[in-house]
């Protein structure tokens, strides 16, 4: 069965080794093989962007000659805290210490597909977020239908 590139879905639990490395599920590696960029997520997780999606986002954030102070501030937080990574020979990536600390990831990580990117979560925080998201899903769907 072919999975269209650019769509990440599913939830996977993995261990983080003593060097901060985590195995990325094989089903995600093809899309991420061209490079990946890690950034802090808004909800205390790590966001894994495929290189192609990162380039689209970066272009959107940096178009225009003059940017507002809010956009400059957003660019600082996004670009200054981003890490470009590649897989090692075993399909792992090393999670940078600042991002691990930010997301509270220690020895276990939840890797969750989120459409065109992945999110890496502390297991306990993921359970809270998943419950909250499930509780609000129908309200969100209904609000989208009204637009």
C-alpha positions in Angstrom: 0.0 0.0 0.0 1.4 3.4 -1.0 1.2 6.2 1.4 1.2 9.6 -0.2 4.3 11.5 0.7 3.8 14.5 2.9 1.2 13.0 5.2 2.2 11.8 8.6 -0.3 9.9 10.8 -0.2 7.5 13.6 1.2 7.5 17.2 4.3 5.6 18.2 6.1 5.2 21.5 9.9 4.9 21.5 12.8 5.0 24.0 15.4 7.8 23.9 18.8 6.3 24.4 21.5 7.8 26.8 22.9 9.9 23.9 19.5 11.4 23.2 18.8 9.4 20.0 15.4 8.2 19.0 14.4 5.8 16.3 12.0 7.4 13.7 9.4 4.9 12.5 10.3 3.5 9.1 7.0 4.7 7.5 8.2 8.3 8.1 11.7 8.0 6.9 11.2 8.2 3.1 9.7 11.7 3.4 12.3 12.8 5.9 15.3 11.3 4.1 15.9 14.5 2.2 16.6 16.2 5.5 14.6 17.4 8.5 14.4 20.4 10.7 13.4 20.3 14.4 11.8 23.3 16.1 10.0 23.9 19.4 6.3 23.4 19.1 3.8 25.9 20.6 2.4 23.2 22.9 5.7 22.1 24.6 6.6 19.5 22.0 9.2 19.2 19.3 8.1 19.6 15.7 9.8 17.7 13.0 9.5 19.3 9.6 10.5 17.6 6.3 13.1 19.7 4.6 10.6 20.6 1.8 8.0 21.8 4.2 10.5 23.7 6.2 11.6 25.5 3.0 8.0 26.5 2.2 7.4 27.8 5.7 10.7 29.7 5.8 9.9 31.3 2.4 6.5 32.3 3.7 7.9 33.9 6.8 10.7 35.8 5.0 8.9 37.2 1.9 8.6 40.9 1.6 11.1 43.7 2.0 9.9 45.1 5.3 8.5 42.9 8.0 6.5 43.9 11.0 8.1 43.8 14.5 5.8 40.9 15.3 7.0 38.9 12.3 10.7 39.7 13.1 10.1 38.4 16.6 8.4 35.3 15.3 11.3 34.7 12.9 13.8 35.0 15.7 12.1 32.4 17.8 11.6 30.0 14.9 15.0 30.3 13.2 17.2 30.7 16.2 15.8 27.6 17.8 15.8 25.4 14.7 18.1 22.4 14.2 18.8 20.7 10.8 19.4 17.0 11.2 19.9 13.8 9.2 19.4 10.2 10.1 22.2 8.0 11.4 22.7 4.6 9.8 20.1 3.0 12.0 17.3 5.5 11.3 17.7 7.5 14.4 18.0 11.2 15.0 19.7 12.9 18.0 17.4 15.2 19.8 19.2 18.4 20.6 19.4 19.1 24.4 17.6 22.5 24.3 14.7 20.9 22.5 14.6 17.9 24.8 14.6 20.2 27.8 11.9 22.4 26.3 9.6 19.5 25.6 10.4 17.6 28.9 11.5 14.5 26.9 13.7 12.2 28.9 13.8 8.4 28.3 10.5 8.0 26.4 9.0 9.9 23.5 5.7 9.8 21.7 6.0 10.4 17.9 2.7 11.6 16.6 1.8 12.3 13.0 0.3 15.7 12.5 -0.5 16.0 8.7 2.6 17.4 7.0 4.9 17.2 10.1 5.6 15.1 13.1 5.4 16.0 16.8 7.6 14.5 19.5 6.1 14.6 23.0 6.9 13.7 26.6 4.6 10.7 27.2 2.6 12.3 30.1 2.2 15.6 28.3 1.0 13.8 25.2 -1.7 11.9 27.2 -3.0 15.3 28.5 -2.9 16.9 25.0 -4.5 13.9 23.3 -7.3 13.9 25.8 -7.9 17.6 25.5 -7.8 17.4 21.7 -10.3 14.5 21.6 -12.6 16.4 23.9 -12.5 19.5 21.7 -12.5 17.7 18.3 -16.2 18.0 17.6 -16.4 21.6 18.6 -13.5 22.4 16.3 -15.1 20.5 13.4 -18.4 22.3 13.9 -16.7 25.7 14.0 -14.9 24.8 10.7 -18.2 23.9 9.1 -19.6 27.3 9.8 -17.0 29.1 7.7 
